[in-house]
Amino acid sequence: MISVSDVNLTFETNDGPVNALRDVSLKVNKGDFVSFIGPSGCGKTTLLRVIAALETPTSGQVTVNNMSPDDARKAREYGYVFQAAGLYPWRTVSGNIKLPLEIMGYSASEKEDRAQKVIDLVELKGFEKKFPWQLSGGMQQRASIARALAFDANILLMDEPFGALDEIVRDRLNGELLSLWARTRKTICFVTHSIPEAVFLSTKIVVMSPRPGRITDVIESSLPKNRELNIRDSKEFIKIAQRVREGLKAGHVEDAV
Amino acid sequence: MNTFLLLFFIIWLGGWWLNVRISKFENFNLSRFIVPSLFGIVFMLMWELIVIGLTINPVLLPAPSAIAVKFSSSLDILWIDFVQTLVKGALSGYILGCGGAFLTAIAIDKFDFLKRGLLPLGNFVSALPIVGMAPIFVMWFGFDWQSKCAIVVVMVYFPMLVNSVQGLELIDPSRQDLMRTYNASYSQTLLKLRLPSAMPFIFNGLKICSTLALIGAIVAEFFGSPIKGMGFRISSEVGRFALDMVWAEIFVAAMAGCLFYGLIALIERRTTFWHPSQQK
């Protein structure tokens, strides 16, 4: 469970202070799939990084599994998937997946078992010995998800993992991610700038807007938990997407004033 | 017209024509070896013929055959010189200098204050003229290979340091963040992320330094050495107008340099196979 209350974060830059997050409060329950959506500069990635203890808020309280984010990081409570797959090119797919396990000191057999398990989970069987640069972008991102799952943290933090992929591959990976979420019962925080992606995946959609970065709307999705891609043509889906769009627009109007 | 000169032109044009034909071969691997070898053979033949044809004074330019004769008849001396200069002087200095620079780079990377102090110092040391330092090092470390080793250390230290520091600095931030999310220790991050990704830079430094070490060790002997060593031999044989011996030493130095460079390049290919520069 993640709780964020009254978090402010100001970056000092050469052009003066930038208000990356202002008065952000949010609750993520265990097993939730929460999307952060908004235009660039709205602080969605910063918020994810605050939860991951990669940034420190200027003020406010954050707890992750009832710990401070930094303690949660040290306890390896979450797996983080970056926008660029960020696989190490000198390691094979399975070498990359074993990287966190090596660092955390798992035994050789345990490493092998866990790597095999998550490779099956993301459907990369047969590609274990390949190097990242021999794989397509979609496969690289799957390997990167497998790497984040390998040490079985409860929370998965994903920063626009499919942002660089084409729509067809993205649709497929979205479907796979949902079924993976259903099977593993992880809590997922997912940053995106695609409305259909956010609505399709999430149980909760957090709409954000820039300057200063803040939350403008939180939408609890009324869609059923089991979803197929064609749910995107349903009335319910379109209604939620509309509300997200309005939230984004509202943020922009204020921005113009 | 002199028959040797006539032959010179025939071989020149013939070799040219042949190489142009061969380089158009479908079999790329075959022509990749034949073209340069043929070029070398033709070049040697032309050199031989022009020296004979124009009766060039052997002090100015000895024929390759004369150099080959001298080379094969003085293998023992060449070997002694090779061991003295390249194995003892250049190689020891190379290992000490590059190794030291690499360790310094890691220290600089860990402690920022060292960077502000050591990099300018390294820059200063590398700007010292070798012809000034060599006699001083001879006085400090003696006539034998130790003073040559010291010169080589001074010559290779800075290029290696700069390359290693650069390699350690240029890290993809999200890869670094990834290590943070695993709560990886400093040494884990160094061993599993930073050193591997710095390898292309480190090998760059090693390659640049391999030729510097060779030059440094030979030139340093001009400023005092025991009666062996490639630099000593070159300067003393020049004095006796025995230029064929000088050329034989040059040949040894060139071969050793190429082999050493090739060896490092080979290790580089094995180590940084993943880097875009190594992929065809």
Interface residues (C-beta under 8 A of the other chain):
Chain A: A52 L54 R73 K74 R76 Y78 G79 Y80 F82 Q83 A84 G86 Y88 P89 W90 L99 P100 E102 I103 M104 F131 W133
Chain B: D172 S174 R175 D177 L178 M179 R180 T181 Y182 N183 A184 Q188 K192 L193 P196 S197 M199 T272 F273 W274 H275 Q279
